[in-house]
C-alpha cells in the first residue's frame, strides 16, 4: 500500500472499518468476561472439576502466542485476510466448544479458539496504526480500547442471563451471528493493507522455539498453583526447558531472514519501556478486576449480582478514560505526561484499596475502584501510540502486537502471584485468628500493597520514557 492512501478513505468507509474492527474485537473481548460466569454450569454438565482452570489457561496460552505470530503474518499476507481468518477460526471453534461433550474436548477447542482470539485482540490496533496519522491513531485506539470496558461491564451480566435461560452452550453459539456480522463488514469495507517489501518467508525455527518456550512457562505457572499435587521437580524442569527454548529462539531470530520477533526492536528504549509498562499496567488492572468482587462478596457480604454491579463504575471510568486519553494525545501530540499521570492515578487507586477493612462502606469501595479504573483505562492505548510513533511503517504490525503480548504476559505472571500471596496470608494467619473475614481482609490488603509497589515501579520507569512528538499529517514512514 502507498501510505498516503489513508487520505483517500472516505468518512463513511472509515466509519464502516471502525465498526467492523470494533465488532470483531468485541467478540474476543466478551469471551474473557462471559466464560467465567458459565464455567460452574460447564463443570456441572461435563464433569472434570480438576480441569476447571484449563479452559482459561489454554485459551490464554494460544492467544498470547497468536498475537505475535499472526501480527507478523499479517505483514506478509495482509491485515484484512489474516483478520478474517481470525474471526472465522474463532467462530468455528466457538461452535466446537458449544458442542463439546467432555472437558478434554472443550480444552482442545478452547485452544483453537484462542488462536482466533489472539488475532482479534491485536489486528484491529495494527490496522488503525496503518491507516491513520500518528495523532489520529491515538483517538481511534481510544475508541477501540473502550470495547474492553464495554465487554467487561456487559460480559458477566450477559453470561449469567444466557447461561440461566438458554444454557451454557449458547455462551459459545452467540459468537456465530456476531462473528458473521464482523466478517461481512470487514470484507466489504477494509482494503487488504500489507507491506510491499516483506519477503514471504515464515520463520519456522523461531515459531517453534517461541511456542515451546512460552508453552512450558505457562504450564509451569499453572502447575505451581498447587504444589501439593505437582512435584517441584516437574515445575523446575518445565522452567529450565522454557529457558533453553528461549535461548534457542534468540539464536534462531539472529539468523532469520524475516524473524517473527526481530531482536533489533529491543535496541529501542521506547519499545523496551513501553513493553515493561504494559506488563505492569495489566497486572495492576487485574488486581482490581479479580479482588474487588471478592472483597465485596467475602468481606462486605454482597451477593454475586451486587458485586458485579459494584464493578460497573470502575469499568465505565476505564472505558471513558481510554477514549479521553486518546483524544488528549490526538490534540497535543504528546504522551509522556499521561504515562506519568496514569501510574500516579493507578497508584492512588490501589493505595486506597489497600486501606479497606470490614467496616469500609460500599460507596467507598466504588470510589476507590473507580480511581483504579481511570488509571487502567489510560494505559489501554498510550503504549501502542508510543511504539507506533517510534518505528517505521514496516514494523507497525510487530510492535503493536508486542504491546498486547506483554499485557497478556503481565496477566499470566501476576494473577498466580496474587493468588500465592492470598493463600500464603490465609495459611499464615490461621494460627493467629479464627476470623475468616479478618484473614480475607488481610490477604486482599497484602495483594493491593504489592500492587502499590508495582505502581511505584511503573511511575519511576515512566520518567525514562523518551517522547517523540506525534506528527499530524502522515503515518510513520517506512
SULTANOR-V301144 format. One record per residue. N is the residue number from 1. RES is the residue in one small letter. PSI is psi in radians with two decimals (NA if undefined). Layout:
N_RES_PSI, N_RES_PSI
//
This chain:
1_x_2.44, 2_x_2.10, 3_x_-0.17, 4_x_-0.21, 5_x_-0.20, 6_x_-0.45, 7_x_-0.41, 8_x_-0.17, 9_x_2.14, 10_x_2.74, 11_x_-0.72, 12_x_-0.64, 13_x_-0.71, 14_x_-0.73, 15_x_-0.71, 16_x_-0.72, 17_x_-0.83, 18_x_-0.68, 19_x_-0.78, 20_x_-0.75, 21_x_-0.72, 22_x_-0.70, 23_x_-0.77, 24_x_-0.76, 25_x_-0.64, 26_x_-0.65, 27_x_-0.86, 28_x_-0.67, 29_x_-0.67, 30_x_-0.59, 31_x_-0.69, 32_x_-0.72, 33_x_-0.50, 34_x_-0.74, 35_x_-0.59, 36_x_-0.68, 37_x_-0.60, 38_x_-0.37, 39_x_-0.70, 40_x_-0.71, 41_x_-0.59, 42_x_-0.82, 43_x_-0.72, 44_x_-0.63, 45_x_-0.79, 46_x_-0.15, 47_x_-2.96, 48_x_0.85, 49_x_-0.54, 50_x_-0.27, 51_x_0.29, 52_x_-0.79, 53_x_-0.24, 54_x_-0.66, 55_x_-0.58, 56_x_-0.84, 57_x_-0.81, 58_x_-0.63, 59_x_-0.78, 60_x_-0.67, 61_x_-0.97, 62_x_-0.59, 63_x_-0.63, 64_x_-0.72, 65_x_-0.76, 66_x_-0.58, 67_x_-0.84, 68_x_-0.85, 69_x_-0.78, 70_x_-0.35, 71_x_-0.71, 72_x_-0.73, 73_x_-0.52, 74_x_-0.40, 75_x_-0.64, 76_x_-0.86, 77_x_-0.06, 78_x_2.50, 79_x_-0.77, 80_x_-0.84, 81_x_-0.78, 82_x_-0.69, 83_x_-0.76, 84_x_-0.70, 85_x_-0.71, 86_x_-0.78, 87_x_-0.78, 88_x_-0.75, 89_x_-0.76, 90_x_-0.76, 91_x_-0.83, 92_x_-0.77, 93_x_-0.50, 94_x_-0.74, 95_x_-0.75, 96_x_-0.71, 97_x_-0.74, 98_x_-0.42, 99_x_-0.03, 100_x_2.44, 101_x_-0.15, 102_x_2.82, 103_x_-0.60, 104_x_-0.76, 105_x_-0.79, 106_x_-0.73, 107_x_-0.77, 108_x_-0.80, 109_x_-0.59, 110_x_-0.58, 111_x_-0.74, 112_x_-0.72, 113_x_-0.62, 114_x_-0.56, 115_x_-0.84, 116_x_-0.70, 117_x_-0.69, 118_x_-0.70, 119_x_-0.78, 120_x_-0.46, 121_x_-0.29, 122_x_-0.69, 123_x_-0.71, 124_x_-0.67, 125_x_-0.58, 126_x_-0.75, 127_x_-0.78, 128_x_-0.71, 129_x_-0.49, 130_x_-0.55, 131_x_-0.18, 132_x_2.74, 133_x_2.81, 134_x_-0.73, 135_x_-0.72, 136_x_-0.52, 137_x_-0.77, 138_x_-0.75, 139_x_-0.84, 140_x_-0.51, 141_x_-0.57, 142_x_-0.69, 143_x_-0.78, 144_x_-0.76, 145_x_-0.52, 146_x_-0.38, 147_x_-0.66, 148_x_-0.69, 149_x_-0.75, 150_x_-0.79, 151_x_-0.71, 152_x_-0.55, 153_x_-0.88, 154_x_-0.45, 155_x_-1.00, 156_x_-0.65, 157_x_-0.85, 158_x_-0.72, 159_x_-0.75, 160_x_-0.78, 161_x_-0.82, 162_x_-0.79, 163_x_-0.74, 164_x_-0.55, 165_x_-0.77, 166_x_-0.35, 167_x_2.72, 168_x_-0.48, 169_x_-0.49, 170_x_-0.25, 171_x_-0.58, 172_x_-0.71, 173_x_-0.50, 174_x_-0.35, 175_x_-0.37, 176_x_-1.00, 177_x_-0.64, 178_x_-0.73, 179_x_-0.72, 180_x_-0.72, 181_x_-0.75, 182_x_-0.79, 183_x_-0.77, 184_x_-0.84, 185_x_-0.81, 186_x_-0.70, 187_x_-0.72, 188_x_-0.28, 189_x_-0.49, 190_x_2.11, 191_x_2.70, 192_x_1.33, 193_x_2.33, 194_x_2.90, 195_x_2.25, 196_x_-0.45, 197_x_0.18, 198_x_2.30, 199_x_2.41, 200_x_1.14, 201_x_2.18, 202_x_2.28, 203_x_1.45, 204_x_-0.81, 205_x_-0.78, 206_x_-0.72, 207_x_-0.80, 208_x_-0.87, 209_x_-0.66, 210_x_-0.79, 211_x_-0.78, 212_x_-0.72, 213_x_-0.84, 214_x_-0.66, 215_x_-0.78, 216_x_-0.68, 217_x_-0.79, 218_x_-0.83, 219_x_-0.72, 220_x_-0.78, 221_x_-0.70, 222_x_-0.82, 223_x_-0.54, 224_x_-0.24, 225_x_-0.33, 226_x_1.49, 227_x_-0.34, 228_x_-0.49, 229_x_-0.67, 230_x_2.15, 231_x_2.54, 232_x_-0.55, 233_x_-0.60, 234_x_-0.81, 235_x_-0.77, 236_x_-0.72, 237_x_-0.74, 238_x_-0.70, 239_x_-0.70, 240_x_-0.78, 241_x_-0.74, 242_x_-0.74, 243_x_-0.73, 244_x_-0.78, 245_x_-0.62, 246_x_-0.68, 247_x_-0.78, 248_x_-0.62, 249_x_-0.77, 250_x_-0.75, 251_x_-0.70, 252_x_-0.71, 253_x_-0.57, 254_x_-0.54, 255_x_0.01, 256_x_2.47, 257_x_-0.80, 258_x_1.38, 259_x_2.49, 260_x_-0.54, 261_x_1.58, 262_x_2.21, 263_x_-0.37, 264_x_-0.36, 265_x_-0.58, 266_x_-0.04, 267_x_-0.16, 268_x_2.11, 269_x_-0.59, 270_x_-0.70, 271_x_-0.81, 272_x_-0.83, 273_x_-0.70, 274_x_-0.64, 275_x_-0.80, 276_x_-0.73, 277_x_-0.64, 278_x_-0.74, 279_x_-0.85, 280_x_-0.70, 281_x_-0.69, 282_x_-0.73, 283_x_-0.76, 284_x_-0.75, 285_x_-0.77, 286_x_-0.37, 287_x_-0.63, 288_x_-0.80, 289_x_-0.61, 290_x_-0.74, 291_x_-0.24, 292_x_-0.81, 293_x_-0.64, 294_x_-0.72, 295_x_-0.76, 296_x_-0.72, 297_x_-0.87, 298_x_-0.51, 299_x_-0.84, 300_x_-0.16, 301_x_0.44, 302_x_2.77, 303_x_2.92, 304_x_-0.72, 305_x_-0.83, 306_x_-0.61, 307_x_-0.52, 308_x_-0.73, 309_x_-0.50, 310_x_-0.56, 311_x_-0.29, 312_x_-0.83, 313_x_-0.67, 314_x_-0.82, 315_x_-0.52, 316_x_-0.76, 317_x_-0.60, 318_x_-0.80, 319_x_-0.82, 320_x_-0.72, 321_x_-0.64, 322_x_-0.79, 323_x_-0.80, 324_x_-0.71, 325_x_-0.77, 326_x_-0.71, 327_x_-0.70, 328_x_-0.80, 329_x_-0.70, 330_x_-0.67, 331_x_-0.63, 332_x_-0.46, 333_x_0.22, 334_x_2.67, 335_x_-0.32, 336_x_-0.79, 337_x_-0.56, 338_x_-0.61, 339_x_-0.78, 340_x_-0.82, 341_x_-0.68, 342_x_-0.80, 343_x_-0.46, 344_x_-0.84, 345_x_-0.77, 346_x_-0.73, 347_x_-0.74, 348_x_-0.70, 349_x_-0.87, 350_x_-0.50, 351_x_-0.78, 352_x_-0.74, 353_x_-0.55, 354_x_-0.27, 355_x_-0.06, 356_x_2.59, 357_x_-3.04, 358_x_-0.19, 359_x_0.01, 360_x_2.16, 361_x_2.69, 362_x_-0.57, 363_x_-0.48, 364_x_-0.64, 365_x_-0.72, 366_x_-0.78, 367_x_-0.83, 368_x_-0.77, 369_x_-0.55, 370_x_-0.69, 371_x_-0.78, 372_x_-0.66, 373_x_-0.70, 374_x_-0.85, 375_x_-0.75, 376_x_-0.66, 377_x_-0.61, 378_x_-0.52, 379_x_-0.19, 380_x_-0.69, 381_x_-0.18, 382_x_-0.82, 383_x_-0.55, 384_x_-0.82, 385_x_-0.76, 386_x_-0.81, 387_x_-0.62, 388_x_-0.59, 389_x_-0.33, 390_x_-0.13, 391_x_2.74, 392_x_2.89, 393_x_-0.55, 394_x_-0.36, 395_x_0.04, 396_x_-0.64, 397_x_-0.88, 398_x_-0.63, 399_x_-0.60, 400_x_-0.78, 401_x_-0.61, 402_x_-0.64, 403_x_-0.73, 404_x_-0.66, 405_x_-0.85, 406_x_-0.51, 407_x_-0.77, 408_x_-0.77, 409_x_-0.65, 410_x_-0.71, 411_x_-0.79, 412_x_-0.74, 413_x_-0.78, 414_x_-0.43, 415_x_-0.85, 416_x_-0.57, 417_x_-0.79, 418_x_-0.67, 419_x_-0.72, 420_x_-0.73, 421_x_-0.76, 422_x_-0.86, 423_x_-0.72, 424_x_-0.74, 425_x_-0.75, 426_x_-0.76, 427_x_-0.68, 428_x_-0.49, 429_x_-0.14, 430_x_-0.67, 431_x_-0.33, 432_x_-0.61, 433_x_2.70, 434_x_0.00, 435_x_1.97, 436_x_-0.65, 437_x_-0.75, 438_x_-0.73, 439_x_-0.73, 440_x_-0.75, 441_x_-0.80, 442_x_-0.74, 443_x_-0.70, 444_x_-0.65, 445_x_-0.73, 446_x_-0.61, 447_x_-0.78, 448_x_-0.48, 449_x_-0.70, 450_x_-0.70, 451_x_-0.58, 452_x_-0.74, 453_x_-0.75, 454_x_-0.73, 455_x_-0.70, 456_x_-0.72, 457_x_-0.75, 458_x_-0.66, 459_x_-0.77, 460_x_-0.81, 461_x_-0.59, 462_x_-0.57, 463_x_-0.33, 464_x_-0.03, 465_x_2.12, 466_x_2.42, 467_x_2.15, 468_x_1.96, 469_x_2.42, 470_x_2.32, 471_x_2.79, 472_x_-0.03, 473_x_-0.78, 474_x_2.66, 475_x_2.88, 476_x_2.45, 477_x_2.66, 478_x_NA
//
